Amino acid sequence: MRVHQPYDRRDWAALAGVLCAAALLRLYRLEAAPPGLIFDELANVIDAAAIAAGERPLFLSGNLGREPLFHYLVALSFSLFGISLASFRLVSALLGIATVASTYLLARELAGRRVAIFAAALLAGSFWHVSLSRLGFRAVAMPLFGSLAFWLLWSGWRTGHRWQLALGGAFLGAGLYTYIPARLYPALALLLGAGWLFIPGWRPPSGRPGGFALSETETEPRTWFATKTQRHQGRDYLRGGLLAGALVCALVAAPLGWHFARHPDDFLGRSQSIGLGADPDRPAAVRLAENALATAGLFVVAGDANPHHNLSGRPAFDPLTAPLFLVGLLAGLWRIRAPRRAFLIAWLALLLLPGALAREAPHYLRTAGTIPAAYTLAGLGAAALTRRLEMANLLAVGVLAISFALTAHDYFVRWAPSIEAYRASAGDAFDAARLLRDAPARVPPAEDRLLGIRTYRGRSGELMLLGAEGQTRAFDATRTLVMPESPGRPTWYAFPVNRPDVSPSEERLRLLLEVATPVASRVDPAGREAAWLLRVEPGALRTPRPERALPATIGEAVELVGYDLPRRARPGETVPLVVHWRVVGQLPAGRFWQFFAHVTRAGAAWASDYHEGFEPEQWRPGDRVASWFNLRLPESLPVDTYAIEFGLFDRTTGDRLPIVDGQRQSVGNVLLLGPLRIARADADGPTPSEGLGYTLGESIHLVGFDIRDRSVAPGGKLRLTLYWQATSAVPRDYTVFTHLVDAGGRLIAQQDSQPQRGSYPTTLWAPGETVRDEYELTLPADAPSGSATILVGMYLLESGERLPVQDEAGRPSGDAAPLARVEVVGGPPRAVREEQPGLTVLH
């Protein structure tokens, strides 16, 4: 056994060589691989650009919420080198290279120089970490801060330097600003501190624990030579150092904690969105066990299946390095009572939990916090296997070189040029943006350029990184079609094709292709067209006329024209709503404006959708826009008639813009669209107690009725239920009249209403459906006694025109169908009218 060795030239030479290898894999062709950026990465670009422009968020609430440290580093890169794809990815690459160095420091502190060299070399050539270091995700910063924090904590434990413990606490606190799973690092630190304070074999042996007996192969201090007094002094000194570290950690994390206290939804928002969720077909315990097994197997069995993160399930360790990890893991478990081994095993197990508790296991981003521990264990295994072998160093270098070459081949030869990587990385979106950027001769500056791609905060990350943001506007082609007002000038469109999540739908694509001239295209690695550039002549593009008119103006900026909405739907279906509108003004800048659409009944919202397909920052007066909303109805939605609440609001504050109708009259801040009838296809239709066979107009049948009582007193109520059926779609909304008339045809009582008290207009009726329709006729207090007849019919409210009625035999029956005779009892005698020349006698 020998004491802890100070750093010397061997450390710096080994570390320099490993870092050069790490830099080569992480910086080579950085702009070309991966071939694109997905939406989460583009959102990071846009938020970082906002920080570079002066914003100072403690937490980024957009895109389900994100910790901001990575974005501040990207903002620094943008400020130094300008906004570009290279300056964005450079941050991840440098963080990855720094993690290789910090893992060396951690492994050397825990297991000595030999293990540290192996651990850092294995990490430098790790496909998992190379991929993570070339992506634009904040997860890449988590293992760096974790390894630095625990290196300092263990170093402070060994040397007794409180400043190291305090600095370790600072890195723990700063790590909370990197990625959600980093919240487990303080929990790991608490376990470590508890071990140091309460497990005798873990305590420092003297009052100021410097110069511990330490070997490179077995790194545990020998505490049995310390006196009882020395042990108490060591624990008291360590307690003070840990308290300082905890205090510094709390101070660094306090601003983020203050934000979460004020916005508790931000703390769990993203975690809840990626949780395992409910699955009625499989118990929660089964799903959790499956996830845990898949997550545990990511090291040597099968890795992340997402082609944006990995190569077709490639495990973290290749066939040459997997045995090293397994041996190191077994060595750690075999000597689990040793503090450093126990710590590495606890780190590995604890930081695997985020992957096991979320969907899409195994997942390389959510489990990235295990990287320093996993590769230190692999280094431990490599050192153990080569310790007694002849020419061990040469063999180790050969294995590492082959592993390095495998990673380089798998990443740059197999993965980066593949169609799977191209599609997973949204390479077609970048190609569409490049078509507009690289075609200045085809697209004069004065002509409108529109990129059909998903936006975030009103901006396109692709255009921003390519330096073309000022020349081109962006809209989400999956949910929007924009038609600019460009008198005498053509409009240019570019968008990805053949990918449903970013390409225009067939309907919108057909509208464009009918009037557009293809100018240029790009192909994907499989040789299929991936992006198009189209030219549309002035005024050629017209969307179909909306089914329902909607003359209104929102906030003096949006002029609504009309909308398309199905009249009927079933629970569980997705209802498409298309709103046609025109830009007539500007909205206040610096706000998070969104359209909203809610399916409502009796004040409760049953389904919602929010639209960001064409951000206000991209608007120009005269733009004509069609916006698509997708309203997913719950399976439990009751059968009834619903309305759609529609408007425009600031998502940050909840403030809604005022709305005026076509006559410039205020209608509040919500428009009601619809109605929308919800019906179940498998529900049995209601059956009347008394059948009829009247036909009203061309397609409406009065098939029966129910009546509670055949006699009624003056002032009483006559309750009547009608049963309707339509043989085909009814084009107009008709009003039903129910009249009670006496024997002379004089009106006694009536109730007129659209079916089901106006909630189920005839235009919503489905052919063959039986519609139950209730009425209540209130008789006046002086209603005369005698026999009376119920008459029923339909008319147009705007004109009073009644539908003609036919009986069962098809014979004309006027414009009212007689249903039944009832008796009015207990009233005054009926006034009998006798006609004589010039005289009417009532008696």
C-alpha positions, 0 to 999 in steps of 0.5 A: 500500500502506498499513499495517494500519489500527487499529479505529475507529468504522466497524468498530464501526458495521458490526459492530453493524449486522451483529450486529443482523441476525444476532440477528434471524434467530437469535432470532426465534421461537426456541421455535417453530422448529425445531418439536421436538428430535431425540434427540441434542439431548434427550441434550444437554439431559439431560446439561446439566441433570446438569451444572447439578445438580453433575456435572463430566464431562471427556467425556460417554461416553453417546450415543456420546460427546460433548465437553462445552463446549457442555453446560457453557454450556447448564448455565450458561443453565439455572442463570441462566434455568431449564430451558426450550426457550428457555434451551436454544436461547439458547446456540446462538443466542448462539454463532452471533451471536458467530461472526459477530463473530469471523469479522469479526475474522478476516477483517479481520485477514486481508484488511481492513475491506471484506472483513470487512464482506462476510464477516460480513454474508454469514454473518449471512444464511447459511441454513446458519449460521442453522439451525445457530444454532437447533439444540441441537448442540455443533457450533455452538461449533466455528467460534467457537473456530476463528475466535477462535484464528486471529484471535489467532494472525495478530494475534500474528504481525503485532504480535509480541505473545506474549500474543496467540499464547498466547491463540490457543493457549488457544482452540485447546485449548478448541476441542477440547472443542467437536466432533470435527472441531475436532481438526483445528484444531491440525493447521492451526495446526501447518501455519501455524507451520511456514510462518511458521518455514520459508518465507522469505516468511512470516517476520516482517521484524524482531525485533519484527514490528510495523507490517507493511506491509498493505493491505486488498486485498493483505495480505502483508507486504513482507519484502525490506527486512529485513536478514538479522540482523532476519530471524533475530531475527524468527524467534527471537522468533516461535519463542518466541511459537509455543512459548508458544501450543503450551504453553498449548494443551497445558495447556488440552487436557490434562484431555481428553487424560488422559480419552482416555488412560484411556478410549481407546474414547471417542476414536474411538467416535463417529468409528467409528460414523459412518465410511463402513464396508464396502460389498462392492458398491463399492470404498472408493476409489469411495465416498470419491471420491463422498463427497468430491465431495458434500462439496465441492459443499455450497457451491454445488451441493447441501447437506445432505439431512437435513431437520433441518439444511437445506431439501431440499438447499439449498446453503450459498450461494444463487444470489446469493451463490454467485458471490461464494464462487466468485470468492473461491475462485478468487482464493485459488487464484490467489494461493496463494503468498500466506500468508493466501490459502494459509491460507484454502484449507488451512483449507477443504480440511482441515476438509472432511475430516470430512464426506468421511470419514463417511456422509451426505455432505454433512453441515452439522454435520461440516463446520461448521469450514469456516464462517469460512474459507468466508465470508471467501473469499466476502467476498474475492470480494464485495470483488473484484467490487465494487471498481471498480463504480459505486455498489458499496456500494449494490449490495452492500447490495442483494445482501446484503439480498436474500440475507437476505430469501431466508434468512428466507423459506426458513427461517421460511416454507418450512422451519419450518412444513413437514411435513418439518421437523416429522417430522425434528425429532420435533415429534410427540414434543413434541406428545405431551408437551404433551398431558399437560402441557396437560390438568390437568383431564383428568388428576388429579394422583393418576392415573398419566401415562405418556409413550411416548417415547425416554428418555436416562439415565432421563429425557425431555428433552421433559418436562424442557423443558416443566416436566412431568417431575415429573408424568409418567413416560416410557418408550420405546414402541418397545421397552416397554409399561408397565402401572402398578399403580394400584388404582381409578385409570385410567392416562393414556398419550400418545405419537406415532403414525405414526412408526416410530422413536418410535411404539409398534409395531402390536402394542403399539398394538393392545393399548392401543387395545382397552382405551383411550378416546381423549381428545385428539390433535394433528395435524401440518402435513399434517393427519394425527394426530401424537400421542394422549392415551389413558385406560385404566381400572384393570386393563383392560390385560393383555399376552398370557401369555408363551410360556415361564415364567421365575420369577426375581428380579434384584437384589431389584428385578425379578421375572421372569415369562416370555419370548417367543422364537422356537424357530428362526431363520436367520443374518442375521435379527433375533430378537425377544425379549420379557421380561415382568417386574414391579418389586418394589424399587429399584435403587441410584441413580446407576448406569447400569443396563441389561438385556442379552441375548446370543446365545451358544454355547460361551462366545462371544457372537454377537449382543447387545442392551441395553435402556433402554426403561424406566429405573430412575429411572422405576420404581414398585413394582407396575409390570408391564412387557414389554420387547422386544429385537432380536437381529440375527444375523450372516450367518456364524452357524454352524448350531447350537443357541444360548442367550440370556444375560439379566441386568441390569448397570451399564454403567459398571462392568460389574457384574451383579446377582445372580439367584435362581430361583423357589425363592430359590436363587442362579443366579449373575448370568446367566439362560439363555433358550432354546434357539434353533435356527439353521438355514439354509433352503438347506442340504441335509438329511442322508441316512441310509445305511439307511432306516426308516419308523417313526412315534412319536406323532402327528408324529415319524418315524424315517426312517433310521439309520447304524451304523458296525460290526455287531459290537462287543467287550465294553467297546467302543463302538457308534456310532449315528446316527439321522435324525428328521423331524417333520411338524408342530410338536412341542409337548413336549420328548422324550428319546430312548432307545437300548437294546441288548438281547440275545435274551432282552430283557435290557438290555446298554447304553443312552444316553438324551438329548434330541436332539443331546445336549440341544442340539436339543429336539424343540420346536425342530424345523421341520416337514419338517426332517431332524435328525441325532442321534448316540449312543454305547452303551458295552458293559460289560466282561463283556457276553456274546457273541451277537446283540443288537438296537438299540431306539429310542424317545422318552419324557417325562422328567418322567413316563417316558411313552413315545410309541407306535410304528407301523411303515411300514404303520401297525401298532402296534409297541409303544413301541420301534422295533427298528433292527438286529441286531449281534453281541457278539463275544469275550465270555463265553458267554451265560447261557442260562435254562432254566425248570423248576418251582422251579429255574433252571439257568444253563449 
